Amino acid sequence: MSGWLFLGIAVIANIITNFSLRAAVRSLNLTSPYSIILGLIQSPAAWIGGVGAVMLLISFMAAICVLSLSTSYAILTALAICLIAIIESAVFGETVSAQKLAGLGLAITGVALVATS
């Protein structure tokens, strides 16, 4: 398999992990460490987030076997940030400010510069 395919899988796994853990954390009882641990163990969203994190780790490790670390990491983080912001605004109704758009533009520009150097 291509390093780019593994990197694409890592991006998708990153997004799944972030949204799953967000859902898991919102349902936690934060009164004690015991209730937090119990809540995470019982939360399907936390388990999905854990599986996503393992998928992210494995696919990213496979990608950096073929691609450079600096390029892979920059693409992974920037694409995940951009896609999370898009999905969050489309699905959850989050507002997209001019400042957020400028930041996403800078992230994309930075990745383009790193990837072409």
Residue pairs with C-beta under 8 A, 6 or more apart in sequence:
1 62
2 66
3 62
3 63
3 64
3 65
3 66
3 67
3 72
4 63
4 67
6 59
6 60
6 62
6 63
6 66
7 59
7 60
7 63
7 67
7 72
7 75
7 76
9 55
9 59
10 55
10 56
10 59
10 60
10 63
10 76
11 75
11 76
11 79
11 80
11 83
13 52
13 53
13 55
13 56
13 59
14 52
14 56
14 76
14 80
15 80
15 83
15 84
15 87
16 48
16 49
16 52
16 55
17 49
17 52
17 53
17 55
17 56
18 49
18 80
18 84
19 84
19 87
20 45
20 46
20 48
20 49
20 52
21 45
21 46
21 49
23 45
24 39
24 40
24 43
24 45
24 46
24 49
27 39
27 43
27 45
28 35
28 36
28 39
28 40
28 43
29 35
29 36
29 39
30 36
39 46
40 46
60 72
60 76
63 72
63 76
64 72
70 114
71 114
71 115
74 110
74 111
74 114
74 115
75 111
75 115
77 107
78 107
78 108
78 110
78 111
79 111
81 104
81 107
82 104
82 107
82 108
85 94
85 96
85 100
85 104
88 94
89 95
89 96
